[in-house]
């Protein structure tokens, strides 16, 4: 299809080739061409279809009454490859460029069928810079058509070898390689340019929207999905080297964060949305899996001094495009571009702005100075922190620190820095080393709150520090409640608040909030693990197992997940299953402790003693609370309380499990248990009698 031609003009230019009816049922190749090349396009289509290769081309295959642009977008989405009639006219066509860009963003192979000797335009050069194409002037039309048929006939695997996306030299058959020409370019996209690309739409999206009406006839599978729901899929990194993905991720995360502030709007969280980064599922399947009615997707790239952002709003039920736009803006106007896109998305959703002075409208991850370098570095820090390893957490600390140096009033960067220091102190260093990390986290979060008292991310960061570093459960609850008030649609705030509520009473509300968080981000493995813990408290072990196995399915190598499954099997009185689960926990302390607990529940006392010795060898600063649990399973009350005291002295964050602990709970009538609970600020709750004996 050539977008620079009108419907009537194209209809006259392109005849109905033989095989058109067959193509309608099984189209695999999208044909992109400019109006002056209609005759060549028609010839290509006739040849391919006469040799069994189905084609889709406009206007021939646009159904009467269908939206023209929607038909084109859907056809590209469903095609196995795009064949481009490459010519001087094609290079001058904006709509041909859009079709090639769309195919590239969808990872479709692009086969260039070059019909004249014109040099590549800068626009198409970007997408075809390292691809190869079939050169008609060199081969002659009959031979070139035969080579084209070979290329598309071998399917996407072979077509990828001559793709405009491939990023490598062709790997197809040698006779094809010898027959085609190869284009190369000298331009390179620098790291700074790639950083800039993701800024096109990121930032605050303070839009409140409600569709004016339901779809007239929604698909049955989508009938129970609210129209007030959206998932932001990861924007495609269109940098030449494809090595700046974390900045494209930052773009999508910014939109998710901003949309989650909208009351009444369901916004799927990052973990779930990003599971579909390279998915072959169509929009309907993605919509059903995530439970949303709309998808927002796009791409970002840098061209000289201009940043280009392409965005598209999709109706998930039928894949139709509700709105699409491409923005070119100077580097210095990136934040204005963000605002332009924000407004355009709202209009596309038939939204109306709802001005408010509520603090929820003031949530932002932008630096107040507008410093783009600080913003870029903060996005990179978010990328590393999400990896949750020792090295990546330290890298995130380095980046967030740099962002605060570039803009000392950058509250979001300060709150993120605090969160990173707390993660390091709580998960990646020993209890002997953690005080230094927590001290630095405290300085950072206090700075964030002094700069932006109503920034939700700062309150979550402070709650996280109070919980992990200070063991101040009530203080953490206050901070999480404030964050929840500021951004009620934020899954992190809901799940964090749930953790604290579970410490002080029945876990019903914690279960409710965690399910609410999972409705926002239904593929977040950690929250399924937390949910399993709450369900276990109520002895709903079957449901707990379902939840933890869901977490394992989502993150097979996740820490503490098989650890938790092992505990469930211990409570069921199944030591062999508990041991099997413990053995699947990734290597590390959690695995050692899970093995020790599983073996304590069995009959092999020698193995149980050896497992306990192995944990003791790790040293008292590693995880004293879990050692208290092991001694409780051995019915050694004195050792249990000895290690509980150590856990409190060393500020072990795991102490908060005490209120509902199924192992230490056997000593709930011991005066030392009541005294200890009071000392650490936790209530003495009724613990299910079906605890480990």
Residue pairs with C-beta under 8 A, 6 or more apart in sequence:
1 10
1 30
1 31
1 32
1 33
1 57
1 58
1 59
1 72
1 75
1 95
1 99
2 10
2 32
2 33
2 34
2 35
2 37
2 38
2 41
2 58
2 90
2 93
2 95
2 96
3 72
3 93
3 94
3 95
3 96
3 98
3 99
4 34
4 35
4 92
4 93
4 94
4 95
4 96
5 13
5 34
5 35
5 38
7 59
7 62
7 68
9 35
10 35
10 38
10 58
10 59
11 59
13 35
13 38
13 39
14 38
14 41
14 42
14 57
14 59
14 60
15 42
16 60
17 42
17 45
17 46
17 49
17 60
18 46
18 49
18 50
19 46
19 49
19 50
19 54
20 49
20 60
20 61
22 49
22 54
23 45
23 49
23 54
23 55
23 56
23 61
24 61
25 54
26 54
27 54
27 55
27 56
27 61
27 75
27 78
27 79
28 53
28 54
28 55
28 79
28 80
28 81
28 152
29 48
29 53
29 54
29 55
29 56
29 79
29 80
29 81
29 82
29 83
29 152
30 55
30 56
30 57
30 75
30 76
30 79
30 81
30 82
30 83
30 99
30 103
30 108
31 41
31 44
31 45
31 55
31 56
31 57
31 82
31 83
31 85
32 82
32 83
32 84
32 85
32 90
32 96
32 99
32 100
32 103
33 40
33 41
33 57
33 84
33 85
33 90
33 96
34 85
34 87
34 89
34 90
34 92
34 93
34 96
35 89
36 87
36 89
37 85
37 87
37 89
37 90
37 115
40 85
40 87
40 115
41 57
41 85
43 141
43 145
44 55
44 83
44 85
44 113
44 145
44 148
45 55
45 57
47 145
47 148
47 149
48 54
48 55
48 83
48 148
48 149
48 152
49 55
51 149
51 153
52 153
53 149
53 152
53 153
55 83
56 75
56 79
58 68
58 71
58 72
58 75
59 68
61 71
61 75
62 68
62 71
62 72
63 71
67 320
69 321
69 324
70 320
70 321
72 99
73 102
73 312
73 321
73 324
74 319
74 320
76 82
76 99
76 102
76 103
76 106
76 108
77 106
77 282
77 283
77 319
78 282
79 103
79 108
80 108
80 109
80 152
80 155
80 156
80 159
81 108
81 109
81 110
81 111
81 152
81 156
81 159
81 163
82 99
82 100
82 103
82 108
82 109
82 110
82 111
83 111
83 113
83 148
83 152
84 90
84 96
84 100
84 110
84 111
84 112
84 113
85 113
85 115
86 112
86 113
86 114
86 115
86 124
86 128
86 133
87 114
87 115
87 116
87 118
88 116
88 118
90 96
90 124
91 118
91 120
91 121
91 123
91 124
92 121
96 124
97 121
97 123
97 124
98 326
100 110
100 124
100 127
100 128
100 164
101 127
101 299
101 310
103 110
103 164
104 110
104 127
104 164
104 165
104 238
104 299
105 236
105 238
105 298
105 299
105 310
107 165
107 278
108 163
108 165
109 156
109 159
109 160
109 162
109 163
109 164
109 165
109 166
110 127
110 128
110 131
110 162
110 163
110 164
110 165
111 133
111 134
111 148
111 151
111 152
111 159
111 162
111 163
112 128
112 131
112 132
112 133
112 134
112 162
112 164
113 133
113 134
113 136
113 144
113 148
114 133
114 134
114 135
114 136
114 137
114 181
115 136
115 137
116 137
117 137
120 128
120 183
122 303
125 183
125 185
126 238
126 240
126 301
126 303
127 164
127 165
128 164
128 183
129 164
129 183
129 184
129 185
129 240
130 166
130 167
130 168
130 169
130 183
130 184
131 162
131 163
131 164
131 165
131 166
131 170
131 183
132 161
132 162
132 169
132 170
132 177
132 180
132 181
132 182
132 183
133 162
133 180
133 181
133 183
134 144
134 147
134 148
134 151
134 162
134 176
134 179
134 180
135 144
135 179
135 180
135 181
136 144
138 179
138 181
139 147
139 179
143 179
144 179
147 176
147 179
147 180
150 158
150 173
150 176
151 158
151 159
151 162
151 172
151 176
152 159
154 172
158 172
158 173
160 166
161 170
161 171
161 172
162 170
162 172
162 176
162 180
167 241
167 242
169 182
170 176
170 177
170 180
187 240
188 240
189 239
189 240
189 241
189 301
189 302
191 244
192 376
193 239
193 302
194 237
194 239
194 243
194 244
194 247
194 302
195 244
195 247
195 376
195 379
195 380
196 302
196 307
196 331
196 334
196 372
196 376
197 237
197 238
197 239
197 244
197 247
197 248
197 300
197 301
197 302
197 307
197 308
197 309
198 235
198 237
198 244
198 247
198 248
198 249
198 250
198 251
198 300
198 379
199 251
199 307
199 334
199 335
199 337
199 338
199 372
199 375
199 376
200 251
200 300
200 307
200 308
200 309
200 327
200 329
200 334
200 337
200 338
200 341
201 235
201 251
201 254
201 255
201 298
201 300
201 309
201 311
201 337
201 338
201 341
201 342
202 250
202 251
202 253
202 254
202 255
202 338
202 365
202 379
203 254
203 258
203 335
203 338
203 339
203 342
203 364
203 365
203 366
204 254
204 258
204 338
204 342
204 363
204 364
204 365
204 366
205 254
205 255
205 258
205 259
205 342
205 345
206 258
206 261
206 342
206 361
207 259
207 262
207 342
207 343
207 345
207 346
207 349
207 351
207 353
208 262
208 263
208 264
208 265
208 351
208 352
208 353
208 354
209 228
209 262
209 265
209 346
209 349
209 350
209 351
209 352
210 228
210 264
210 351
210 352
211 227
211 228
211 349
211 350
212 350
214 227
215 227
215 315
215 317
218 317
219 284
219 317
219 318
221 284
221 288
221 317
222 284
222 287
222 288
222 293
222 316
222 317
225 287
225 288
225 291
225 292
225 293
225 316
225 317
226 266
226 293
227 293
228 264
228 265
228 266
228 293
229 265
229 266
229 267
229 268
229 291
229 292
229 293
229 294
230 259
230 265
230 266
230 267
230 268
230 292
230 293
230 294
230 295
230 296
230 349
231 267
231 268
231 272
231 273
231 286
231 287
231 290
231 292
231 294
231 295
231 296
231 316
232 252
232 255
232 256
232 259
232 267
232 268
232 273
232 295
232 296
232 297
233 252
233 273
233 276
233 277
233 286
233 295
233 296
233 297
234 248
234 249
234 252
234 273
234 274
234 276
234 277
235 248
235 249
235 251
235 252
235 297
235 298
235 299
235 300
236 248
236 297
236 298
236 299
236 300
237 243
237 244
237 245
237 247
237 248
237 299
237 300
237 301
238 299
238 300
238 301
239 301
239 302
246 379
246 380
246 383
246 384
247 300
247 376
247 379
247 380
247 383
248 299
248 300
249 274
249 383
250 379
250 380
250 382
250 383
251 300
251 379
252 270
252 273
252 274
253 270
253 379
253 382
254 365
254 379
255 296
256 267
256 268
256 269
256 270
256 273
257 363
257 365
257 490
258 342
258 363
259 265
259 267
260 267
260 269
260 487
260 489
260 490
260 491
260 520
261 360
261 361
261 363
261 486
261 487
261 489
261 490
262 489
263 360
263 488
263 489
265 489
266 291
266 292
266 489
266 519
266 520
267 489
267 520
268 290
268 291
268 292
268 520
268 521
268 522
269 491
269 492
269 520
269 521
269 524
270 386
270 521
271 521
271 523
271 524
271 525
272 290
272 521
272 522
272 523
272 524
273 290
275 523
275 554
276 286
276 289
276 290
279 286
281 289
282 319
283 295
283 314
283 315
283 316
283 318
283 319
284 316
284 317
284 318
284 319
286 295
286 316
287 293
287 294
287 295
287 316
287 317
288 316
290 522
291 519
291 522
292 316
293 315
293 316
293 317
294 313
294 314
294 315
294 316
294 322
294 349
295 313
295 314
295 316
296 311
296 312
296 313
296 314
296 345
297 311
297 312
297 314
298 309
298 310
298 311
298 312
299 309
299 310
300 307
300 308
300 309
300 310
301 307
301 308
302 308
303 328
305 330
305 331
306 328
306 329
306 330
306 331
307 328
307 329
307 330
307 331
307 334
307 337
308 326
308 327
308 328
309 326
309 327
309 329
309 337
309 341
310 324
310 325
310 326
310 327
311 324
311 325
311 326
311 327
311 341
311 344
311 345
312 321
312 323
312 324
313 321
313 322
313 323
313 324
313 345
313 348
313 349
314 320
314 321
314 322
315 321
315 322
322 348
322 349
323 344
323 345
323 347
323 348
325 341
325 344
327 337
327 340
327 341
329 336
329 337
329 340
331 372
334 372
335 366
335 370
345 351
346 352
346 353
359 454
359 486
360 456
360 486
360 487
360 488
362 452
362 454
362 455
363 455
363 456
363 457
363 486
363 487
364 412
364 455
365 375
365 378
365 412
365 457
366 375
366 412
367 374
367 375
367 378
367 403
367 406
367 407
367 409
367 410
367 412
367 413
368 407
368 409
368 410
368 411
369 407
369 409
369 410
371 406
371 407
371 410
373 406
374 403
374 404
374 406
374 407
374 410
374 413
375 403
377 399
377 400
377 402
377 403
377 406
378 399
378 400
378 403
378 410
378 412
378 413
378 416
380 399
381 395
381 396
381 397
381 399
381 400
381 403
381 413
381 416
381 417
381 420
382 396
382 416
384 392
384 393
384 395
384 396
384 399
385 392
385 393
385 396
385 416
385 419
385 420
385 423
387 393
388 423
388 427
389 428
390 424
390 428
390 429
393 420
393 423
393 424
393 427
393 428
394 424
396 416
396 420
397 417
397 420
397 421
397 424
400 413
400 414
400 416
400 417
400 420
400 444
401 417
403 410
403 413
403 417
404 410
404 413
404 414
404 417
404 444
404 447
407 413
409 451
410 451
411 447
411 448
411 449
411 451
411 452
411 455
411 458
412 448
412 452
412 455
412 457
412 458
414 444
414 445
414 447
414 448
414 451
414 458
415 444
415 445
415 448
415 455
415 457
415 458
415 460
415 461
416 457
416 461
417 441
417 444
418 441
418 442
418 444
418 445
418 448
418 458
418 461
418 462
418 464
418 465
419 441
419 457
419 460
419 461
419 464
420 441
421 437
421 438
421 440
421 441
421 444
422 437
422 438
422 441
422 461
422 464
422 465
422 468
422 469
424 437
425 433
425 434
425 435
425 436
425 437
425 438
425 441
425 468
425 469
426 434
426 468
426 469
426 653
429 437
430 619
430 621
430 622
431 621
431 622
431 624
431 650
431 651
431 652
432 621
432 650
434 469
434 651
435 469
435 651
438 465
438 468
438 469
438 470
441 461
441 465
441 469
442 465
442 469
444 461
445 458
445 461
445 462
445 465
448 455
448 457
448 458
448 461
449 455
449 458
449 459
449 462
452 458
454 486
455 486
456 482
456 483
456 486
456 487
456 490
456 493
457 483
459 479
459 480
459 482
459 483
459 486
460 479
460 480
460 483
460 492
460 493
460 496
462 479
463 475
463 476
463 477
463 478
463 479
463 480
463 483
463 496
463 500
464 476
464 496
466 472
466 473
466 475
466 476
466 479
467 473
467 476
467 499
467 500
467 653
467 656
468 653
469 651
469 653
470 651
471 648
471 651
471 653
471 655
471 656
471 680
471 681
472 681
473 500
473 503
473 504
473 656
473 681
473 682
474 681
476 500
477 497
477 500
477 501
477 504
480 493
480 496
480 497
480 499
480 500
481 497
483 490
483 492
483 493
483 496
483 497
484 490
484 493
484 494
484 497
486 493
487 493
488 494
489 520
490 520
491 516
491 517
491 518
491 520
491 521
491 524
491 527
492 517
494 513
494 514
494 516
494 517
494 520
495 513
495 514
495 517
495 524
495 527
495 530
497 513
498 509
498 510
498 511
498 512
498 513
498 514
498 517
498 530
498 534
499 510
499 530
499 656
501 507
501 509
501 510
501 513
502 510
502 533
502 534
502 537
502 659
502 660
503 656
503 659
503 682
504 659
504 682
504 683
505 683
505 685
507 534
507 537
507 538
507 660
510 534
511 531
511 534
511 535
514 527
514 530
514 531
514 534
515 531
517 524
517 527
518 524
518 527
518 528
518 531
521 527
523 554
524 554
525 550
525 551
525 552
525 554
525 555
525 558
525 561
526 551
526 555
526 558
528 547
528 548
528 550
528 551
528 554
529 547
529 548
529 551
529 558
529 560
529 561
529 564
531 544
531 547
532 544
532 545
532 547
532 548
532 551
532 564
532 568
533 544
533 564
535 541
535 543
535 544
535 547
536 544
536 564
536 567
536 568
536 571
536 662
537 660
537 688
538 688
539 571
539 688
539 690
541 568
541 571
541 572
544 568
545 565
545 568
548 561
548 564
548 565
548 568
549 565
551 558
551 561
552 558
552 561
552 562
552 565
555 561
557 586
558 586
559 585
559 586
559 588
559 590
560 585
560 590
561 585
562 581
562 582
562 584
562 585
562 586
562 591
562 594
563 582
563 585
563 590
563 591
563 593
563 594
565 581
566 578
566 579
566 581
566 582
566 585
566 594
566 597
566 598
567 578
567 594
567 597
567 662
569 575
569 577
569 578
569 581
569 598
570 578
570 597
570 598
570 601
570 692
571 662
571 690
571 691
571 692
573 601
575 598
575 599
575 601
575 602
575 603
576 602
578 597
578 598
578 601
579 595
579 598
579 599
579 602
581 594
581 598
582 591
582 594
582 595
582 597
582 598
583 591
583 595
585 591
585 594
589 615
589 618
589 622
589 623
589 626
592 611
592 614
592 615
592 618
593 615
593 623
593 626
593 627
593 629
593 630
595 611
595 614
596 608
596 611
596 612
596 614
596 615
596 630
597 629
597 630
597 633
597 663
599 607
599 608
599 611
600 608
600 611
600 612
600 630
600 633
600 634
601 633
601 692
602 608
608 634
612 630
612 634
615 626
615 627
615 630
616 627
620 646
620 650
621 650
623 652
623 654
624 643
624 644
624 646
624 647
624 650
624 652
625 643
625 644
625 647
625 652
625 654
625 655
625 657
626 654
627 643
628 639
628 640
628 641
628 642
628 643
628 644
628 647
628 664
629 661
629 663
629 664
631 639
631 640
631 642
631 643
632 640
632 661
632 663
632 664
632 666
632 667
632 692
633 663
633 692
635 666
637 667
637 670
637 672
640 664
640 667
641 667
641 670
641 672
641 673
641 676
644 655
644 658
644 664
644 676
645 676
646 652
647 654
647 655
648 655
648 676
648 679
648 680
655 680
655 682
656 682
658 664
658 676
658 677
658 680
658 682
659 677
659 682
659 683
659 684
659 685
660 685
660 687
661 687
662 687
662 688
662 691
662 692
663 691
663 692
664 673
665 687
665 688
665 691
666 691
666 692
666 693
667 673
668 684
668 687
673 684
674 684
677 683
677 684
678 684
